């Protein structure tokens, strides 16, 4: 309201511009004067003009809408284009040279402003404590506060090595790796 009062030179004109009453405009500026313990406009019958401190206050306030517009534009552009670091964890069987690496490489090409940062471990990691954004895990989540989204069903099958009939291996159809079991 103060900007409009100084710009128009009257409470009535400022109130019309902002859809308020002249009395409301006057009260708002008086409340601002009181809160700052300053007199911002000179109130005389024929005209309203800013005091010296009121003029300085007006000039500083005048730049704020432009700054807010610039901030809104910057944030809007950031929302249109994701950027930053994507920290994720996955089991060792998904790690370097395995199935997740080509997916991360393709993701990085598609989203050049995002840097994927993968940690490959079979250890249980506290995602929030470690600052991780996402995790790929096999099986149900151990922490009930996490949100799990099923991406693929895996089936487990037992296969036998014909050259060594006493040794069997379990093979996961989705992961493509085998863990020996005697």
C-alpha positions as CSV (number, residue, x, y, z in Angstrom):
1,X,0.0,0.0,0.0
2,X,2.8,2.4,0.9
3,X,4.3,2.1,-2.7
4,X,0.9,2.9,-4.2
5,X,0.3,5.8,-1.9
6,X,3.7,7.4,-2.8
7,X,3.4,6.6,-6.5
8,X,-0.1,8.1,-6.8
9,X,0.4,10.9,-4.2
10,X,-2.9,10.2,-2.4
11,X,-4.5,7.6,-0.2
12,X,-7.7,7.7,-2.3
13,X,-5.9,7.0,-5.6
14,X,-3.8,4.3,-4.0
15,X,-6.9,2.7,-2.5
16,X,-8.7,2.8,-5.9
17,X,-5.7,1.2,-7.6
18,X,-5.6,-1.6,-5.0
19,X,-9.3,-2.1,-4.5
20,X,-9.4,-0.8,-0.9
21,X,-10.9,2.2,0.8
22,X,-9.0,5.4,1.4
23,X,-9.5,4.9,5.2
24,X,-7.9,1.5,5.0
25,X,-5.0,2.9,3.0
26,X,-4.4,5.6,5.5
27,X,-4.6,3.1,8.4
28,X,-2.1,0.7,6.7
29,X,0.4,3.5,6.2
30,X,-0.1,4.8,9.7
31,X,0.5,1.2,11.1
32,X,3.7,1.1,9.0
33,X,4.8,4.5,10.4
34,X,4.1,3.2,13.9
35,X,5.9,-0.1,13.4
36,X,9.0,1.5,12.1
37,X,8.7,4.4,14.5
38,X,9.2,6.8,11.6
39,X,7.1,9.2,9.6
40,X,7.3,8.0,6.0
41,X,4.9,10.4,4.2
42,X,4.1,14.1,4.9
43,X,0.4,14.3,5.3
44,X,-0.9,17.7,4.2
45,X,-4.4,18.6,3.0
46,X,-3.5,19.5,-0.6
47,X,-0.9,16.8,-1.2
48,X,0.9,13.8,0.2
49,X,4.7,13.5,-0.3
50,X,7.4,11.2,1.1
51,X,9.7,12.4,3.9
52,X,13.4,12.0,3.2
53,X,13.5,8.6,5.0
54,X,10.2,7.8,3.3
55,X,11.7,8.4,-0.1
56,X,14.7,6.1,0.7
57,X,12.3,3.5,2.0
58,X,10.2,3.8,-1.2
59,X,13.2,3.4,-3.4
60,X,14.3,0.3,-1.7
61,X,10.8,-1.2,-1.7
62,X,10.5,-0.3,-5.4
63,X,13.2,-2.8,-6.3
64,X,11.7,-5.7,-4.4
65,X,8.9,-6.6,-6.8
66,X,11.5,-6.9,-9.6
67,X,13.7,-9.1,-7.3
68,X,10.7,-11.3,-6.5
69,X,9.8,-11.6,-10.2
70,X,13.4,-12.6,-11.0
71,X,13.4,-15.1,-8.1
72,X,10.1,-16.6,-9.4
73,X,11.5,-16.9,-12.9
74,X,14.6,-18.6,-11.7
75,X,12.7,-21.0,-9.6
76,X,10.3,-21.7,-12.4
77,X,13.2,-22.5,-14.7
78,X,14.6,-24.8,-12.1
79,X,11.3,-26.7,-11.8
80,X,11.2,-27.1,-15.6
81,X,14.7,-28.6,-15.8
82,X,15.9,-30.9,-13.0
83,X,19.4,-30.4,-11.9
84,X,21.8,-31.4,-9.2
85,X,23.2,-34.7,-7.8
86,X,21.1,-37.9,-7.6
87,X,22.5,-40.0,-4.8
88,X,21.4,-43.6,-4.8
89,X,22.4,-47.0,-3.5
90,X,22.0,-50.5,-5.0
91,X,23.2,-54.0,-4.2
92,X,26.7,-55.0,-5.3
93,X,25.1,-57.3,-7.9
94,X,23.8,-54.2,-9.7
95,X,27.1,-52.3,-9.6
96,X,29.9,-51.4,-12.0
97,X,29.8,-53.5,-15.1
98,X,26.4,-54.9,-14.1
99,X,22.9,-53.9,-15.2
100,X,22.6,-50.5,-13.4
101,X,25.7,-48.9,-14.9
102,X,24.2,-48.6,-18.5
103,X,20.9,-47.3,-17.1
104,X,22.8,-44.6,-15.1
105,X,24.9,-43.7,-18.2
106,X,21.7,-43.4,-20.3
107,X,20.1,-41.3,-17.6
108,X,23.1,-39.0,-17.4
109,X,23.0,-38.4,-21.2
110,X,19.2,-37.7,-21.1
111,X,19.6,-35.3,-18.1
112,X,23.0,-33.6,-18.4
113,X,22.2,-31.3,-15.4
114,X,21.9,-34.2,-13.1
115,X,24.9,-36.1,-11.8
116,X,24.1,-39.6,-10.7
117,X,26.2,-40.8,-7.7
118,X,25.8,-44.5,-7.0
119,X,26.9,-46.4,-4.0
120,X,26.9,-50.2,-4.4
121,X,26.7,-52.2,-1.2
122,X,24.8,-55.0,0.2
123,X,24.9,-53.4,3.7
124,X,21.7,-51.9,5.1
125,X,22.0,-48.1,4.8
126,X,19.9,-45.5,6.5
127,X,18.9,-43.5,3.5
128,X,18.0,-40.3,5.2
129,X,21.0,-40.3,7.5
130,X,23.3,-40.9,4.5
131,X,21.7,-38.2,2.4
132,X,20.6,-40.7,-0.3
133,X,17.7,-39.9,-2.7
134,X,16.8,-43.4,-3.7
135,X,17.7,-47.0,-3.2
136,X,17.3,-50.2,-5.2
137,X,16.8,-53.2,-3.0
138,X,15.8,-56.8,-3.5
139,X,13.1,-58.0,-1.2
140,X,10.7,-56.2,1.2
141,X,11.9,-53.0,2.8
142,X,13.4,-53.5,6.3
143,X,12.3,-50.0,7.3
144,X,8.5,-49.5,7.3
145,X,8.8,-45.8,6.9
146,X,10.3,-46.2,3.4
147,X,8.1,-46.2,0.3
148,X,8.7,-49.2,-1.9
149,X,7.7,-49.4,-5.5
150,X,7.9,-52.8,-7.2
151,X,9.9,-52.5,-10.4
152,X,10.5,-56.1,-11.3
153,X,9.6,-59.5,-10.1
154,X,12.5,-61.9,-9.9
155,X,12.2,-65.7,-9.7
156,X,14.8,-67.8,-8.0
157,X,15.8,-71.1,-9.6
158,X,18.3,-73.8,-8.7
159,X,20.6,-74.9,-11.5
160,X,23.2,-77.7,-11.5
161,X,26.7,-77.6,-13.0
162,X,26.9,-80.7,-15.1
163,X,30.7,-80.9,-14.8
164,X,30.3,-80.9,-11.0
165,X,27.0,-82.6,-10.1
166,X,27.5,-82.1,-6.3
167,X,27.6,-78.3,-6.7
168,X,24.4,-76.3,-7.2
169,X,23.9,-72.6,-7.7
170,X,20.9,-70.4,-7.2
171,X,20.3,-68.1,-10.1
172,X,18.0,-65.1,-10.0
173,X,16.3,-64.5,-13.3
174,X,16.3,-60.7,-12.9
175,X,19.8,-60.1,-11.6
176,X,21.7,-62.5,-13.8
177,X,24.2,-63.4,-11.1
178,X,24.7,-66.7,-9.3
179,X,25.6,-67.3,-5.7
180,X,27.1,-70.6,-4.9
181,X,25.5,-73.0,-2.4
182,X,26.9,-76.3,-1.5
